[in-house]
């Protein structure tokens, strides 16, 4: 009897352990992102325990934009933060993504830096430009050039990550470079010439959080907890900006003062901003982005459905 009781107890413990592992697995989210200032509230939500309070465990993986959809397809990450155009790139390559939250838009946080002899975007024709392929820098360069009568095919592009592009430009390489904060500040500090910033193209560089449709269907509570945690992180910034900036600055290797300067170039989207953008602006904007990318040959084909790339239910 004692042996049977022990075995029953061991079995119950094992089952309980398996259930705990299963529950843990269902509430853990790995998000792929970069050190972009606009994503920093995610770090704040993690470091201040907001995610944990809302019942999810979030792991942050920093990786290049070009690798994030591959990591998602392989099951290494469940969420991706990046721009609308990059999500379109992922979807057109066969990795279905659904955007559930608008994170931020760049208002001067992205820029094209040039040598002193270059006085207009038209002067970039035939010049060497350091720009990251497969991400927002390449799309934004194509967008800005198109608005100024050029195509991206009329410049010589070299593939470099935004941090490397900024460092190479400061070191005297290339005629121009496309980069973003906090790396754009390094160019400013070196007295680099910035010919255009995203402040002059409002609403074009906008970041969103996306999951795969199947994951959303199976884990709606996890997705909702992540979205709610973002809004709470923004509230935390309002409550104690100094403390919040200290936490977020550490993650991007800046001083709080430097981070404060970078933060002025981004707009973080609260709940009201999300409802407004996702329901009214996104349907038209995502179509415009698709058209620019097809014309510039940044994507070979349109995604199967633009409508399925956005889910507004989690921000309401």
C-alpha positions as CSV (number, residue, x, y, z in Angstrom):
1,X,0.0,0.0,0.0
2,X,2.8,2.3,0.9
3,X,4.6,1.5,-2.4
4,X,1.4,2.1,-4.4
5,X,0.8,5.4,-2.5
6,X,4.4,6.5,-3.3
7,X,4.0,5.7,-7.0
8,X,0.7,7.5,-7.2
9,X,2.2,10.5,-5.5
10,X,5.2,10.4,-7.8
11,X,2.9,10.2,-10.8
12,X,0.8,13.1,-9.6
13,X,4.0,15.2,-9.1
14,X,5.2,14.3,-12.6
15,X,1.9,15.3,-14.1
16,X,1.9,18.5,-12.2
17,X,5.4,19.2,-13.4
18,X,4.4,18.6,-17.0
19,X,1.5,20.9,-16.6
20,X,3.7,23.6,-15.1
21,X,6.1,23.3,-18.0
22,X,3.3,23.4,-20.4
23,X,1.8,26.5,-18.8
24,X,5.2,28.1,-18.7
25,X,5.8,27.4,-22.4
26,X,2.5,29.0,-23.3
27,X,3.2,32.2,-21.5
28,X,6.8,32.7,-22.6
29,X,7.3,35.0,-25.6
30,X,10.6,35.6,-27.4
31,X,10.6,38.9,-29.3
32,X,13.1,39.8,-32.1
33,X,14.1,43.4,-32.2
34,X,17.0,45.9,-32.3
35,X,18.4,48.7,-30.2
36,X,16.2,51.3,-31.9
37,X,15.0,54.0,-29.5
38,X,11.4,53.4,-30.5
39,X,11.4,49.8,-29.1
40,X,12.9,50.8,-25.7
41,X,9.5,50.7,-23.8
42,X,9.6,46.9,-24.4
43,X,12.8,46.7,-22.4
44,X,11.2,48.9,-19.8
45,X,8.2,46.6,-19.5
46,X,10.6,43.7,-19.0
47,X,13.0,45.3,-16.5
48,X,10.3,46.8,-14.4
49,X,8.3,43.6,-14.1
50,X,5.2,44.8,-16.1
51,X,5.3,41.7,-18.4
52,X,5.6,39.4,-15.4
53,X,2.7,41.2,-13.6
54,X,0.6,40.6,-16.6
55,X,1.4,36.9,-16.6
56,X,3.9,36.5,-19.4
57,X,7.7,36.0,-19.5
58,X,9.3,37.9,-22.3
59,X,12.8,37.2,-23.7
60,X,14.3,39.9,-26.0
61,X,16.6,38.7,-28.8
62,X,18.5,41.4,-30.6
63,X,19.1,40.5,-34.2
64,X,19.3,42.1,-37.7
65,X,16.1,42.8,-39.5
66,X,17.0,40.4,-42.3
67,X,17.2,37.4,-39.8
68,X,14.0,38.0,-37.8
69,X,11.5,36.3,-40.1
70,X,13.8,33.3,-40.5
71,X,13.9,33.0,-36.7
72,X,10.1,33.2,-36.6
73,X,9.7,30.6,-39.2
74,X,12.1,28.3,-37.3
75,X,10.1,28.8,-34.1
76,X,13.0,30.6,-32.3
77,X,10.9,33.8,-31.8
78,X,7.2,34.3,-31.6
79,X,7.0,38.1,-32.0
80,X,8.8,40.6,-34.2
81,X,9.1,44.4,-33.9
82,X,9.9,46.2,-37.2
83,X,8.5,48.6,-39.7
84,X,5.4,48.1,-41.8
85,X,7.5,47.8,-45.0
86,X,9.6,45.0,-43.5
87,X,6.6,43.1,-42.4
88,X,5.5,43.3,-46.0
89,X,8.8,41.9,-47.1
90,X,8.4,39.0,-44.7
91,X,4.9,38.3,-45.9
92,X,5.9,38.4,-49.5
93,X,8.6,35.9,-48.8
94,X,6.2,33.4,-47.3
95,X,6.3,34.1,-43.6
96,X,2.8,35.2,-42.6
97,X,2.7,38.0,-40.0
98,X,-0.2,39.9,-38.4
99,X,0.4,43.3,-36.9
100,X,-1.4,43.8,-33.6
101,X,0.2,47.0,-32.1
102,X,1.7,50.2,-33.4
103,X,4.8,50.9,-31.4
104,X,6.3,54.2,-32.7
105,X,6.9,56.4,-35.7
106,X,10.1,58.1,-36.5
107,X,10.0,61.9,-36.4
108,X,13.7,62.7,-37.1
109,X,15.1,59.4,-35.7
110,X,16.1,58.2,-39.2
111,X,18.3,60.2,-41.5
112,X,20.4,60.3,-44.7
113,X,23.8,61.7,-44.1
114,X,26.0,63.0,-46.9
115,X,29.3,64.6,-47.7
116,X,29.6,68.4,-47.8
117,X,29.7,68.4,-51.6
118,X,26.2,66.9,-51.8
119,X,23.5,69.5,-51.5
120,X,20.4,67.8,-52.7
121,X,19.0,64.3,-53.0
122,X,19.3,64.6,-56.8
123,X,23.1,64.9,-56.2
124,X,23.0,61.3,-54.9
125,X,22.7,60.0,-58.5
126,X,25.6,57.6,-59.1
127,X,27.0,58.0,-55.6
128,X,27.8,55.2,-53.1
129,X,25.3,54.9,-50.3
130,X,25.7,52.6,-47.3
131,X,22.2,51.2,-46.4
132,X,20.9,48.1,-44.8
133,X,19.2,45.8,-47.3
134,X,15.9,44.1,-46.4
135,X,14.8,46.7,-43.8
136,X,13.5,50.2,-43.3
137,X,16.6,52.0,-44.4
138,X,16.4,50.5,-47.9
139,X,12.7,51.1,-48.2
140,X,12.9,54.7,-46.9
141,X,15.8,55.5,-49.2
142,X,13.6,54.2,-52.1
143,X,10.7,56.2,-50.9
144,X,12.6,59.5,-50.5
145,X,14.4,59.1,-53.8
146,X,11.1,58.4,-55.6
147,X,9.6,61.6,-54.1
148,X,12.6,63.5,-55.5
149,X,12.5,62.0,-59.1
150,X,15.1,59.3,-58.6
151,X,14.9,55.5,-58.3
152,X,17.0,53.4,-55.9
153,X,18.6,51.8,-59.0
154,X,20.3,55.2,-59.8
155,X,22.5,55.1,-56.7
156,X,25.2,52.6,-55.8
157,X,24.1,50.9,-52.6
158,X,26.3,49.0,-50.2
159,X,24.7,46.7,-47.6
160,X,25.6,47.8,-44.1
161,X,23.7,47.6,-40.8
162,X,22.6,51.1,-39.5
163,X,25.3,51.1,-36.8
164,X,28.0,50.1,-39.2
165,X,26.8,52.5,-41.8
166,X,27.1,55.4,-39.3
167,X,30.5,54.3,-38.1
168,X,31.8,53.9,-41.7
169,X,30.5,57.3,-42.7
170,X,32.1,59.0,-39.7
171,X,35.4,57.2,-40.6
172,X,35.3,58.8,-44.1
173,X,33.8,56.0,-46.1
174,X,31.0,56.3,-48.7
175,X,29.3,59.4,-50.2
176,X,26.2,58.9,-48.0
177,X,24.7,56.6,-45.4
178,X,21.2,55.8,-44.1
179,X,21.0,55.2,-40.4
180,X,18.8,55.8,-37.3
181,X,19.0,56.6,-33.6
182,X,21.0,56.2,-31.5
183,X,23.6,55.9,-34.3
184,X,22.3,59.1,-36.1
185,X,23.4,61.0,-32.9
186,X,26.9,59.8,-33.4
187,X,27.0,61.4,-36.9
188,X,25.6,64.6,-35.4
189,X,28.3,64.6,-32.8
190,X,30.9,64.2,-35.5
191,X,29.3,67.3,-37.3
192,X,28.1,65.1,-40.2
193,X,25.8,66.7,-42.7
194,X,22.2,65.3,-42.6
195,X,20.4,66.1,-45.8
196,X,17.0,64.7,-44.8
197,X,15.4,63.1,-41.7
198,X,12.2,61.2,-41.2
199,X,10.7,64.4,-39.7
200,X,10.3,65.5,-43.3
201,X,8.4,62.2,-44.2
202,X,6.0,61.9,-41.2
203,X,4.1,58.7,-40.8
204,X,6.3,56.8,-43.3
205,X,8.7,55.0,-40.9
206,X,6.3,53.4,-38.5
207,X,7.0,50.3,-36.3
208,X,4.6,47.6,-35.3
209,X,4.5,44.4,-33.3
210,X,3.5,41.3,-35.2
211,X,2.9,37.6,-34.4
212,X,2.1,34.8,-36.8
213,X,-1.7,34.3,-37.4
214,X,-1.5,30.7,-36.0
215,X,0.2,31.9,-32.8
216,X,-2.4,34.6,-32.3
217,X,-5.3,32.1,-32.7
218,X,-3.7,29.7,-30.1
219,X,-2.5,32.3,-27.7
220,X,-4.8,35.4,-27.7
221,X,-4.3,36.0,-24.0
222,X,-0.5,36.2,-24.4
223,X,-0.8,38.6,-27.3
224,X,-3.3,40.8,-25.3
225,X,-0.9,40.7,-22.2
226,X,2.0,41.9,-24.4
227,X,-0.1,44.7,-25.9
228,X,-1.4,45.9,-22.5
229,X,2.1,45.8,-21.1
230,X,3.2,48.2,-23.8
231,X,0.6,50.7,-22.8
232,X,1.5,50.3,-19.2
233,X,5.2,50.9,-20.0
234,X,4.2,54.2,-21.7
235,X,2.3,55.1,-18.5
236,X,5.4,54.3,-16.5
237,X,7.4,56.8,-18.6
238,X,4.9,59.5,-17.8
239,X,5.0,58.7,-14.1
240,X,8.8,58.8,-13.7
241,X,10.5,59.8,-16.9
242,X,13.9,60.1,-15.3
243,X,13.9,56.6,-14.0
244,X,12.4,55.1,-17.2
245,X,15.0,56.9,-19.4
246,X,17.9,55.5,-17.2
247,X,16.6,51.9,-17.7
248,X,16.0,52.3,-21.4
249,X,19.3,54.2,-22.0
250,X,21.3,51.3,-20.6
251,X,19.9,49.0,-23.1
252,X,21.1,51.1,-26.1
253,X,24.4,52.1,-24.5
254,X,23.5,55.7,-24.0
255,X,23.5,58.1,-21.1
256,X,20.0,59.1,-19.9
257,X,20.7,62.5,-21.4
258,X,21.6,61.1,-24.8
259,X,18.5,58.8,-24.6
260,X,16.3,61.8,-23.9
261,X,17.6,63.5,-27.0
262,X,17.0,60.4,-29.1
263,X,13.5,60.0,-27.6
264,X,12.5,63.4,-29.0
265,X,12.8,62.0,-32.5
266,X,10.2,59.2,-32.0
267,X,6.5,59.2,-31.2
268,X,5.3,56.2,-29.0
269,X,1.7,55.2,-29.7
270,X,-0.7,54.9,-26.8
271,X,-4.0,53.1,-26.9
272,X,-5.9,56.0,-28.6
273,X,-3.1,56.4,-31.1
274,X,-3.2,52.7,-31.9
275,X,-7.0,52.7,-32.5
276,X,-6.8,55.7,-34.7
277,X,-3.8,54.4,-36.8
278,X,-4.7,50.8,-37.2
279,X,-8.4,51.4,-38.1
280,X,-8.1,54.5,-40.2
281,X,-4.6,55.0,-41.5
282,X,-3.1,51.5,-41.9
283,X,-5.4,50.2,-44.7
284,X,-4.4,53.0,-47.1
285,X,-0.8,53.3,-46.0
286,X,0.1,49.6,-46.3
287,X,-1.1,49.6,-49.9
288,X,1.1,52.6,-50.7
289,X,4.1,50.9,-49.1
290,X,3.4,47.8,-51.2
291,X,3.3,49.8,-54.4
292,X,6.6,51.6,-53.6
293,X,8.3,48.3,-52.8
294,X,7.1,46.6,-55.9
295,X,8.3,49.5,-58.1
296,X,11.7,49.6,-56.4
297,X,11.9,45.7,-56.7
298,X,12.3,45.4,-53.0
299,X,9.7,42.7,-53.2
300,X,9.1,40.4,-56.1
301,X,5.4,39.8,-55.5
302,X,2.6,41.2,-53.4
303,X,1.7,39.3,-50.2
304,X,-1.4,37.1,-50.5
305,X,-3.6,39.5,-48.5
306,X,-3.0,42.9,-47.0
307,X,-6.2,42.7,-44.9
308,X,-4.9,39.7,-42.9
309,X,-1.7,41.5,-42.0
310,X,-3.5,43.6,-39.4
311,X,-5.6,42.7,-36.3
312,X,-7.1,45.7,-34.5
313,X,-8.9,43.6,-31.8
314,X,-6.0,43.7,-29.2
315,X,-5.8,47.5,-28.9
316,X,-9.5,48.1,-28.3
